[in-house]
Amino acid sequence: MDQYHPIVRILLEDFEITKESIRPLHEQLIANREDTNGLKEMLIKHNVTSEVIFQKALAKYFELEYQDSFDEFKALKEFTELIPIRYAKKYNFFPIEKGEHILKVSITNPQFSQPLDDLARHFKCHIETIVTHKQAVIDLINRAYDQSSSSTKEAVEQLDSDEVYENILAVEEPEDLLDATDEEPIKRLVNSLLWQAAKDLASDIHLDPTTGDTIVRYRIDGVLQQVTIFPKQVHVSVVNRIKVMSRLDIAQKSIPQDGRSMVLIAGKKIDIRISTAPTIQGEKIVMRLLYQDEKLMKLNQLGLAKYISKPYIRMVNSSGGIILVTGPTGSGKTTTLYASLAEIDHEARNVITIEDPVEYKLSGYSQIEVKPKLGLSFANALRSVLRQDPDVIMVGEMRDTETAQIAIQSALTGHLVFSTVHTNSAPATIIRLIDMGIEPFLVSSTIIGVLSQRLVRRICIDCKEKYNPHPEQLRELGIKEKSFHKINKNFFRGKGCKTCRNTGYRGRLGIHELLEMTDSVKNVILENSDVDAIKKQGLKEKMVTLRRDGVNKILHGLTTAEEILSITSEE
């Protein structure tokens, strides 16, 4: 262990990190023996530890105090006036308390001496460093610079029930919500909802009008969670504010509308897709949040098991054919497609995408957004793209027979085509194409493989605990009780803590099912266009189903049995 950074020894001795978990990382540990940031990123990436645990070990190494949160501290005005927000977030630090001769400062890496030296010089006092994790500092900074400083509840309380809303009709350029100085309560309320959603990494915001109130819910890790309620009389003003932001018609309340807006929150660009729908209680609003500044994931970050990733990467590097990614809405299909494209050398190959809408802007790729109202459908766009000398084409979705037929023809002429289909399993996708009118021999000769996937919630690493599963639960998962005891594995779940909002889960990961188009599978398709027959042949060739991949994730302590049972069907 002497060749590793001393923090590794602390993690092993004091934080129950096992030698088995770090053994495969020997070379990387040596490479990061002098770099605590690199060491942290590497250990977290390989699920050896969490950021919170690493930061606790870091604090112990430097013999400093560690603190999880700073909710009780109120930032002084002299701190925010002195320290630019970008500077604070660059070094992940912020002062929390000023005494006569001591200034307490929260920071993620005490090795960053520059901001600490700057503070010591300015305040002419001793700096007392408190180590914390990144999210705690970010929360502290965001609270400090949130100039509206009013919670959603406070913003609602300041609203007059008879308020007219002429003042909210101006369309502004996107600005950082932390820099907003709007005094209108409606603006502050909407900004507060967006800021809190971004802080919680929500994917959607739902505003549901009821008889007496409007319920606000965030979709976090794929699950809707109620966050607040505001009076019904405020609803119209909030809806109008959101419509103005997205350039929708505020006078039109009886038909659905779709729009978009861009906001900045703490320097982070967020593309918002707004959908309105008239209900008997008023207009329902759903806002989808797309975080533009997030780095796109690569295939090795999707959680693909080796028995999935190895053949799938081989497919991605094919010169021609069709690769389909399937699953319900919100199952991460687009993320997988983008990650697949990232494996392709876009400098040597012409890559064109056709999407509805374009969710992430990629450098080096030609991206086309379909506009059905203008006659630019998937089929029409795909037809025109074929005249652009493409090597690789990504079609957002095969919605109709025409699009599927053109994609088939594209594959037959030597193009590599990626697309998605809404089906429940990989074998069912083949039947779906045949039902769309595609001849079985065309399906078998052009499809390279079908990847079916779902997203399940990941166990919160900060409150993770072992437990013995009930025999009935094992039977539901298809695990023999005797076999389970032989392999000496454990089941895990989250107790619930502040980090995971007492859900026991934090983040999501994919479970997958890959059907390779082998000669024997092709023969089954040609002889018998039946889902069960295709599945049976796939299993003979070691196809791992969604349920079985999910079970592997359970045994590796990544998710719970309840998650897998709720999202996969009986085999």
N, C-alpha and C positions, 0 to 999 in steps of 0.2 A: 503493500500500500504506500510505501514511501515515495514511489515514483508519481503518485497522484497528488492533486491539490489537497491540503489538510482538511478542507471542507468535506471531502469524500469520507474521510475517517470519522468525522463528526456525524455525518448522515448514517453511517453504518452502526456506530456505537450508541447514538442517542435517539435516532428517529426510525428504527426498525427497517432500514433499507437493507436488503439482503445482498450477499456477495454474488449469488446466482444472477441477480438482476443487472449487475454491472459487468459481469465477466465478459459478455459479448462486446462491450464497449471499451475494452482495454486500450486500444490504439487511440481512440478519440479522447479518452481520459488523460492519456499522456500528452496529447496535442494541446489540451486545454489546462495544463497544470499551472499556468501562470495567468489564465484569463477566466475570472469568475463569471463574467457575462456569457462567454462562450460555453462554459461548463454548465451554467444554469439552463441555457437554451437547449443544449444537447440532452441533459437528463430529463427535462420536461418533455421534449419531443419524443423520447423513447419510453415515456410513461414510468420512469424509475421513481420520480417524485413529483410533487406539485410545487408551484411557485411559493406558496405559503410556507411549506416545510423547508424548502431551500433557503428562503429568507430568514427563517428562524435559525438554521444552521449557520448562515452568513453572520447573523448578529452574534451568535456564540463565538464564532471564530475571531471576530473583532472585539469581543468582550463589550458589546453594546446592548442597550435595551431594545426589545422588539415589541411592537404594538400592532394589532390587527386592524384597528379602525380609529378614526378621529372624529366621530360623529358629535362628540361633546364640545369640540373646539370651534370657536367662532373666529374666523380670520379678521385680523385688524386691517383697517383701511390703509394704514401705512405700508402693509405688506403688498397689497394689490397695486398700490400706486408706485411702489419701488420696483417690483419684479414683473417684467412682461410675461404674459401667459405662455408664450412660445418658449421662453427661456426656462420657465418652471417645468414645462412638459418635456423639454429636451433632456434635462437632467433628472426628471422625476423627483423633485424635492419641493418642500414648502414649509415655511416657519409655522409653528403651532402655538407657541407661547413665549412671551417676552417678559423677562424679569429685570431686576436692576443691573445685574452683571452677567446674566445668562440668557441666551436665546436658544430655545428648543426647536430643532429642525427635523422634520420627517424626510427620509430619503430612502431610495431603494438600493443604492450602491454607495456606501461611505467612502469608496475610493475616488469618487468624483470630488476632488478637493476644491476646484475652481469656484463653484457656487457657494461653498461653505466659507472659503477665504473672502469672497466678495461680501458676504453678509457680516462676517467678523469685522472687516474694515469699516463698513458703513455704520453698524450699530456700536462699534467699539466695545465689544463684549465677547465673552467666551461662548463657543458654540457647543451645545450638547446634542449629539446626534442620536436619533431614534430610528432604527431600521424598521421598515414595513414592506408590504408587497405593493406592486404597481397599481392595482385597482384602488387601494386605499388612498394613495397619493393623488390619483386622478380624480377620485370622488372629492377629496379635500380641495383640490385646485378648482374643479368645476363649481363647487359651492362658493368658493371665495370670489370667483369671477362672474358668477351668475348675478348680473347687475339688477335683474328684476327682483331677485331675492325673495320672491313670493312663491309659496307652494301652490299647487293646483287648488287646494281648499281655500287658501287665502285669496287667490285670484277670483274664485267663484263668489266668495263672500263680498267682494268689492263691486260686483256687477249689480246694476240696477235692473230689476225685472222689466221695467218699461224702457230700457235703453234703446235708442235708435242707433243704427249702425252705419251712418253715412261716413264716419271717420275710418272705417275699415276697408273702404272700397278702392284705395290706391294700390296699384300693383308695384311692388318693389323688386329691385334686384336682390339676388340671394345674399344674405349677410349672416355672419356668425351669430347664432342665437345668444351666445354668451356676451356679445358686444351690443346686443339690442337694448335700447333705452326707451322703448315704447312705454307710455304710461297707460294706454288703453287696457283695461282689464281683460278684454276678449283676446287681444294679441298676447298678453302675458299667459293667459290660460292655454292657448294653443301652443305657444312656445314651451310652456312647462310640460305639456303632454309629449311633445316631440323630444325634448331634452331627456325626460325620464325614460322614454322608450329606447332612445339611443344608448343611454347609460346601462339599461338592462339587456341590451342587444336583442331587442324584440324585432321580429320579422314583420309583424303586422300590428296595426292599431284599429280596434273596432269601436265605433260609437253607435250604441244600440238604444234608440229611443223607446221608452216604455210609457205607461199611462201617466206616471207622475215624475219620473226621473229619466236621465240618460246614463246608461251604464258604459263605462270605459273599460275595455279589456285589451291586454297585450298578449300576442302569441309569442311565448318564450320557449325555446327548445321544442317547438311543434305543438305546445299545449296552451290553450287560452287561459289567462289568469285575470280575474277582475282586479283593477287597481284603484278605481275611484268611481264616485257617482256625483253628478251635478244636477241642479234643478232643471226641470223640463223647459221652463221659460228661457233658459240660457241657450237651449239647443239650436234654435234658428240662427242666433248670432254666431255661434261656433261654426255651424255648417256654412254660413255665408263667408266667414273668414277663410275657411279651408277652400271654398270654391274660388274666392278671389286669388288665393295663392296659386291655384292650379288653372286659372283662367277659364273657369266654367261659368255657365249662365246662372246667375243667382235668382233670376226671375222664374226659371224653369224648375218646378218642383215635382212634376207629375211623371217624368220619364227618367230612366237611368242615364247617368253621364259618366264619362271617363276623362281623366286629365292627369297631369303630372306637374311636379314642382321640384325644385332643387333647394336644399337648405344646407347651411354649414353649422356644425355644432362642435365647438372646440377645435376648429380647423378641419374637421372631418366632413367630407362631402357625402351627403345622403340624397339619393334620388328617390322621390316619393311618387308612387303611382296611386292615384285617388280614384275610387269608384263610389258612386252614389246610387242608391236604390230607393224608390218611394215605398213606404210601408204605411199601414193604417195609423201608426203612431207618429209618423213623421219620416224624414229622410235618414236612412241608415248610411253611415260612412265607413268605408274600409280603406285604410292607407297602408300600402305595402312599402316597406323601407328597404332600399338596396344600398348597402354601404360601399361606395365607389372606391374608397381608399384602401379597402382590404386587399391583401395580396391573394391572387388566385391560387387555389390549392393545386398541388401536383398529385399524380397518381399514387405516389408513395405516401401521401398524407391522407388518403381517403379511407384507410383502414382495411384495404383489400388483403385478405389472407393470401399466403403464398400460392396455394392451389388455385386461386382466382387470378392474382396479379400476373403470374408468369405467363399463362396462355393468353390473357387479355392484352398484355403489352406486345406479345407476338402478333396479335391481330391488328393492333393499332399501327404497327410498322409494316402492314401489308401494302402492296402497291395498288390494289383495287378490291372492290367488293363493298358490302354494306355491313356496318356494325350498328346494332340497335340497342338502345338503353331504355328499359321499360320500368314502369312503376306508376303509382297514383300521383296526383298533384302534390307537390311539396315533399317529394321523396329524394330530392337532390340530383335529378337527372341532368339538369343544365350544368351543375357543378362538375359532374363526371364528364360531360362532353367537353367542357372547357379544359379540364385536367388532361383529357385525352389529346386534345389539340396541342397542349403545351409540350407533349412528347414528340411532336412533329417539327422538323426543321423548316420553319416558315420562310427562311431565306432561300432555300433550295427548291421549295415547293410552293405553288400558288394556292393559298388556303382562303376560301370564301365561305362566309356563314350567312344563313338566311334565318332571321329570328323574329319573334313576335312576343314581346318587344326585345330589342337589344339590351340585355341586362348589364353587361360589363363591356366597356370599351377596351379593346385589345390592340396594342401596337404591333404592326406587322401583318395584321389580318384585314381582309376586306369584309366589312360587315354590312349587311343589307337588312333593313327593317321593313317587314311587309306592311302594306297599307290597303286593306281590303276595300275601303271606301273609295280609293282611287284606282281600284282594279289591279293592285299589286298583291296577288295572293302568293302562297307558297309555290303553287304550281307554275304561275307566270314568272315569278322570280327565278325559280330553278331552271326554267326553260331558257331565260336570258343569260343566266350564269354560265351555262354550258358553252356559250359563245365567247366567254372570257378566258379561255384556255386554263381551266382549273385543274389542279392535281387532287385536292382534297376539298370536299363540300360538306358543310354541316347544315342540315335542315332541322330547324327547331322542333318540328313535329310533323309526322305523317298523318294528316287529318282526313284525307280523302283518297279515293282511288286514283285520281289523276296525279296527285303528288307522288304516290307510291309507284305508279307506273313509270313516271319520269326518272325517279330515283333508281329503279331497277335498270332502266335503259342506260343511265349514267354509269352504273356499276359494270354493265356489260361492255361498255366502251373504255374500260380501264381506269375509272375514277374511284377513289376511296370516299365513301359516303357515310357520314354519321347522322343518326336521327333518333327520335324517341317515339314510342307508341304507348298508349295508356292500356296496359294489360296487367293481369295479376301475377303472371309467371312467365319465365322464358319460353317454355313449350307452347303456352297459350298465344304468344306473339306470332308464332308461325301460322297457327290456325286463323288468327285475326287477319293476316295478310291474304290468306287464301279466301276468306270470307269477303274481303274487299274486292275480289275479282282477279287477283294475281294467280297465274297458273302455278301449280305446285313445282313444275320443273324449273320455272324462273326463280321461285323462292329458294329452292335447294341449290341452284347454281350461282346465286348472287350473294346470299346471306353468309357472312363469315362466322358470326356469332351473335348471341343475344345475351345481354347482361341485365338481369332483373335485380332491383334493389329496393330497400326500405331504409328509413332513418329511425333509429331507436335512441332513447335517451341514455347518456353515459352516467354511471354512478359518480356522485360527487366524491372526489378523492379525499376531501377534508373530513368527511363523516362516514367513511366507508367502514363496514364491519362484516365479519363472517357470520354465517348461520347454517344450520343443518336443514336442508330442504325436506319437505314432507314427501313420503313415498308416492302419493298421488300426483304431486307436482312433477316428480321425475317421470312418472308414467305418461303424463300429458306431453312432456318434452320428448318422449321416445327414448328415454334413458333407462336401461335395466339397472335395478337397485344394486345387484351384485357387482355389475361392471363399474358402477359409480364408486363403490367403496374400494374396489381394486385400484383404480387410477389415483386415489388419494387426492382428489380435488375438493375445493370448497365453493360454495355459493356466497355471493356478497350482495349487500344492499346498503343504501344510505340512510342513516338515522334521521337526517335533517339538521341543518345548521344555518347560520346566518349567511354563509357564502352561497349556498344553493337556495336561499329563500325558503328553507324548511321543506323542500320537495324531495331531497335525497338524490337529486339528479343535477348535473351541471354539464351542459354541452350535449352534442349528439355524435353518433357514429353510424356508419352504414353496415348493413348486412346484405349479402349478395348471393346471386345464383347465376352461374354462367353455363350456357348451352353452346358447345362448340359444334359447328356444322361438319361433322366427320362423314366419311362415306356411308357408314352404317345408318347414321341419322338421316342422311339424304335419302337413302333407300326406303326408310320407314315413311318419310314424307311423301314419296312418290307412290308407295304401295297403299298407304293407309293414313289419310289426313285426320288423325285422331290425337287429341291432347294426351290422353293416357298412354298411347302407344309411343309417342315421341318422348314423353317423360320417362317411361320404362327403359327405353333404349339409352337415353341420356344417363340414367342411374347406372346402367350396365357399364358405361364408360366413365364412371367415377364422377359424374356431375353431383355437386354438393348443393342441396336445396337451401332455400332461405331459412327454413326452420333449423337445419343442421348447422349452417354457418352461424346462426344466432346462438345455438347451444355452445358452439366453440367460443363465442364471445362471452357467454356466461361463465364458462369454465376458466377463462382467462381473467375473470374479475372486472370486465369492462361494462357490462350491463346486467339487468336483473331478469329473472325468469318471467316475472309479470310483464315486462316490456315485450319480450319475445313471444309469449303466448297471446298477447293482445294484438300483435301486428302480423303474425304468420298463421296460416291455416294448418289443419291436420294433414298429414302426409299419408 
